[in-house]
Amino acid sequence: MDTIDPSKIKKIAINTGGGDAPGLNAVIRAATLAALRQGWEVYGIRHGYRGLLDSKYLIQLTKDRVRGITHLGGTILGTANKGDPFNFPMEGKNGIEMVDISDRAVENFRKLKFDALITIGGDGSHRIAHSFIQKGMPIIGVPKTIDNDMIGTDVTFGFDTAVTTATDAIDKLHSTAESHERVMVVEVMGRYAGWLALNSGLAGSAHAILIPEIPFDIEKVCEKIYSREAAGRHYSIVVCAEGAYPKNGGLIVQDENIIGRREPLLGGVAKYVEKEIARITGKETRSLVLGHLQRGGSPSSFDRLLGLRFGAAAIQTLLEGKINVMVALDPPIVKTIPIEDVIKGMKSVPLDCDSIHVARYLGVSLGD
Ligand code: F6P
């Protein structure tokens, strides 16, 4: 395990990377207050790593600066999901070129006399963190994402709030779907994992839930709609994860190549499902995409508490002399795991998990 002498720590930095998630500010507050208590100086690096490239994006985090932010959505530090210093878009002779400016970031980190970085992010941010660790930067990771797709932690903060937001939306669709005797198809986020769709779909009493882990057969979804019709229920709610895809087709993406971004932008599966259901069943069908609504708003009390626990645990980890690990929830405790293990894969919904069984017992169609 990589170590640091805690008695030598004087100054740390905190950044937030990737898509925002409710609970980020709770982590920033807890980590800042815990570090200030040790007599350390704390700086926030604004917009991912930009503050390491240009000091105007650095802000000192004081007790006052982190006052009253636990309940706020977003991040007071700003974030970016295309500012990877190892693959940074810059204006070159032939237009935008991708360059590796990581050495400059490491040099500035040292010049600024930072002893460690607390990086709060998802798998992309932890991948960047791992590359910086190879260059000698001491890092503690904190797992964030509404997708809940990070391995090593039971849950990421932000997920609970997003599930609640999506569930509220699904709840509201029942009355309009029933009044108009329509099928409503709702697309939720989650990237390549079905956690958000499965949990909000179950909690919101959806009749079909489509997740990336189970490529769907649209005919099976229509069978569910027909069986409801036969039982006198003339409306249905279908929840689709944005990463769900038909058994005989591929992933549906909005934008494949966004400069400076590793991943394609997913989206559009609900429209596809809407059209197919209308074509096959002849029923009036509508779709909607919940989109970034799921990332917004005040964090739930669960996410606030988890954020505060993770923030405090990040500092506790440094005090124990450990670095290059991510804090993780392993109920009832917060533990640490090496960042190199976190980036080995993603956490999908296991097909034999309890929630999948619940869906099947409830008669919810999973499209298979
Ligand atoms: O990872 C979080 C997430 O909200 C995903 O669920 C979604 O696919 C993606 O980010 C959207 O990214 P952007 O904010 O760039 O639209």
Boltz pocket constraint, residues with backbone or C-beta under 6 A from the ligand:
constraints:
  - pocket:
      binder: B
      contacts: [[A, 19], [A, 20], [A, 81], [A, 122], [A, 145], [A, 146], [A, 147], [A, 189], [A, 190], [A, 191], [A, 242], [A, 264], [A, 265], [A, 266], [A, 295]]
      max_distance: 6.0
